[in-house]
Amino acid sequence: MVFFENDLGDALFMILSGRVKVTILSDDGREVILSMLSEHDCFGEMSLLDDQPRSATVIALSETDILEYSGQAGRQKSWTSMFTYRRAAFAILSACFPGRGRPS
């Protein structure tokens, strides 16, 4: 288990190896699979950006290595750290969201 729906969240994750599934529970208690993610896919950004609880549960399906960008020291400090280490942050965000960005 990586995290549960409604957990507090302050981290963005990128899968280095392995697979995870992203799920929610339906009103009748059944598992609904929203997504299957694998190497280089990212998740967890919504809670990092909007300061809301996790919107889904993420479960590792195999041995999985995950890179975590955490804002444990507080949201303001985490964004300050991102700007301080902008090359690393840019590389992580570019890998998570390929094809998105400002035109050159």
C-alpha positions in Angstrom: 0.0 0.0 0.0 1.4 3.4 -1.0 -1.5 5.4 0.5 -5.2 5.3 1.1 -8.0 7.5 -0.2 -8.6 10.4 2.3 -5.0 10.2 3.7 -3.4 13.6 4.1 -1.0 14.1 1.3 2.0 16.3 0.7 4.1 14.3 -1.7 4.4 13.6 -5.4 5.6 10.1 -6.5 7.3 8.8 -9.6 7.6 5.0 -10.2 11.2 4.0 -10.9 10.2 0.3 -11.3 7.2 -1.9 -10.7 3.5 -1.3 -11.0 0.7 0.3 -9.0 -3.1 0.5 -9.3 -5.1 3.6 -8.4 -8.5 2.8 -7.0 -11.6 4.2 -5.3 -14.5 2.5 -3.6 -17.9 2.8 -5.2 -21.0 3.6 -3.2 -21.7 -0.1 -2.9 -18.2 -0.8 -1.6 -16.7 -2.3 -4.8 -13.2 -1.4 -5.9 -13.1 0.8 -9.0 -9.7 0.8 -10.8 -9.0 4.3 -12.1 -5.6 3.6 -13.5 -2.7 1.2 -13.8 0.7 2.9 -13.6 4.2 1.7 -14.2 7.8 2.9 -14.7 8.1 6.7 -15.1 4.5 7.4 -14.3 3.7 9.9 -11.6 0.9 10.2 -9.0 0.0 12.1 -5.9 0.3 15.6 -7.5 -3.3 16.6 -6.7 -2.9 16.6 -2.9 0.5 18.3 -3.2 -1.0 21.1 -5.3 -4.5 21.6 -3.7 -3.8 20.7 0.0 -6.8 18.3 0.0 -6.8 14.7 1.2 -5.9 11.9 -1.2 -8.6 11.3 -3.8 -7.8 7.6 -4.3 -5.9 4.6 -2.9 -2.7 3.5 -4.5 -1.6 -0.1 -4.2 1.7 -1.6 -5.3 1.1 -4.7 -7.5 4.7 -5.9 -7.4 8.0 -5.0 -5.9 8.0 -1.3 -6.6 10.7 1.4 -6.3 9.2 4.9 -6.0 10.8 8.4 -5.9 9.0 10.7 -3.5 9.1 14.5 -3.6 7.8 15.4 -0.2 6.7 18.6 1.4 6.9 17.3 4.9 8.6 20.5 6.2 5.5 22.4 5.1 4.0 23.5 1.8 5.8 26.9 1.7 9.2 25.3 2.4 8.6 22.5 -0.2 7.8 25.0 -2.9 10.8 27.1 -1.8 13.0 23.9 -2.1 11.6 23.2 -5.5 12.6 26.6 -6.7 16.0 26.4 -5.0 16.6 23.0 -6.8 14.8 24.0 -10.0 16.9 21.8 -12.3 16.0 18.7 -10.4 12.4 19.8 -9.9 12.1 20.6 -13.7 13.5 17.1 -14.5 11.0 15.4 -12.2 8.0 17.5 -13.4 9.0 17.0 -17.1 9.2 13.3 -16.6 5.8 13.3 -14.8 4.0 15.5 -17.3 5.7 15.0 -20.8 4.6 17.2 -23.6 3.3 19.9 -21.2 5.0 23.2 -20.8 5.4 26.6 -22.2 6.3 27.0 -25.9 9.9 28.0 -26.5 
